Amino acid sequence: MKVVTHSGTFHADDVFAFAILREALGAFDFVRTRDMAEIEAADLVFDVGGEYDVARGRYDHHMRDLPRRPDGTPYSSVGLIWRDFGRSALPRLTPGIDEDMLDSVWQDIDTNFVLAIDQADNGVATVGQTHLSLLVEAFNPAWDSEQSYDAAFLEAADFAKGILLRACCQAHAEARALSLVLTAARKSRDPRVIVLDGKLPWEKAVFEGQLHDLLFVIYPNEDSTAWYCRTIPPEPGSFGQRLALPESWRGLQDEEFSRAAGIEDGVFCHPSGFICGARSLESTILLAEKAICAGE
């Protein structure tokens, strides 16, 4: 299989598109050129050629009638390649991913990673000095460098792959966390409290899973020597609480907190009333139940 993109200066969209294709397709002949004869003879062409035709494997986006996302945002080559080849790349980018999580992880990467490159490449979003697109473009050889553009492109692609691997790993972890939180919610005897077996990102699951009745999430600390009881914010990213912990607990620690809360092994309650903890799961569940009773 022969894959072609343009020669010369490269940008984040063509670099990441190539990195994705390497994972999706495995080995292929790769050429960077603007020679139309070579472009016409290729099996797949991206970011060059002036043609967008999925059936013919043509993925340019520099035409007047350029391909757009459903919301009207113009695609760059990475957006197009991720759309059509991302799911095939994910098993290698995220080893062990379950089939039922492919779409979730693909969507996460598209929305939170690929879209930003599309926007930057098409000039529809502000690009700061630390934007990923500029970091990739920094791999282009300086005017007095002896390195070839093709060699620099491959170096940039290795860099891009590393970033893509981490992004997919994070997206996969979030998808698994969402599944675990929703499973815990289904098993809970009280829809206002859920208990997790480990510390994991739960806020996204609360709102995407529409856990409207949930007030507290309970989970162990990193070394499992204590358990936390964390309040639920009213909306994503908020510092507020659906139900704050009792005023009489706030700012107290150890024995003083234990006496105020009516448990034997209390650890602390934060002064702002958004989190407290105890040394046993049983006591931490009791803290949540007491907080709910105090709030009724």
Secondary structure by P-SEA (a helix, b strand, c coil): cbbbbbcccccaaaaaaaaaaaaaccbbbbbbcccaaaaaaccccccccccccccccbbbccccccccccccccccaaaaaaacccccccccccccccccaaaaaaaaaaaccaaaaaaaaacccccccccaaaaaacccccccccccaaaaaaaaaaaaaaaaaaaaaaaaaaaaaaaaaaaaaaacccccbbbbccccccaaaaaaaccccccbbbbbcccccbbbbbbbcccccccccccccccccccccaaaaaaaacccccccccccccccccccaaaaaaaaaaaaaaac
